[in-house]
Amino acid sequence: MRAPWSDLRCVVCLRTPTSDDPLTQLTEGHVIPRSIGGRLSARNICKRCNSDMGKSEALLAQDVSVRLLVDKLEDQLPDDVVNAVRYRQGYFTDHDVYGRLEAGMDKESELQPRESVTIKGDENTLKQALAELDRVGATEERKAEVEEEFADAKRGDWIEVRPGYRIERLIDLNDVTLKASLDDPVVPLHVLVGVAYLYLAACLRELVYADALAPVRDALQVAMGGDSNAADAYCANRHGTRIAEPVHLLRAKSVDGGAQVNVQIFRDLVWPVLFPAVELRGEQTLYVVNVERGSEFWATKVA
Ligand SMILES: [Zn+2]
């Protein structure tokens, strides 16, 4: 669903597009990142801000709780959402022979081992062995011998490069069970402030350019530059509802001293973001996207 927009100014940096800078052109900004099934958007953010905010919004898909919810809701979610969240997820096991094995999901959702100190792809295994032979001053003849042995090796054959250093080609990891490492980061609060601000813009339209929201815009821009303290302060710590559903909700409501936007991911994770001195004029606005069906609902209640 696209929220209508007519103003030419970017809602984050307030610049108007100029013909000499393509990054000032307005583009479609997604309120909830598309990677986790967000569909609400508005053409109200410049390419530069959208790209900068997009980089931090990617952190939402990597959040450990978001990933656990995706695991729980896997059967109800589109493949592209499941894959986008799992794509950067780390897996590991401690193997008797190879030591710590780490793996990651590739674009086809297959687990691929990552190169480590003890495990390398065939090409790098051989390269490293030849470098080791160079280091110990082996003859060209010995190097050619190892190269030949490596080329002829079958699965499970070990090749002794020098005493105490052996290599194996075609390592078979099919019988190895990898566990999710659960070391994903927790999404920083300023990311949710960005989501809440874009939702507030969709609700307030041109009123979002008001001076009352200038401090939030400044904080978001500083956060894009790496210092997120000021932006983080707008968001309270998340809490959980313990109800997981393939649904995201955004709710803006009037509270004492301002407007509060709750960002609710997979119904369970709730981040309350408070915008001081912002008036919603007694309205409460609720947006719901069903990620499973792709359906959306957006309604405003006038108190
Ligand atoms: Zn901008």
Boltz pocket constraint, residues with backbone or C-beta under 6 A from the ligand:
constraints:
  - pocket:
      binder: B
      contacts: [[A, 10], [A, 11], [A, 12], [A, 13], [A, 14], [A, 15], [A, 45], [A, 46], [A, 47], [A, 48], [A, 49], [A, 50]]
      max_distance: 6.0
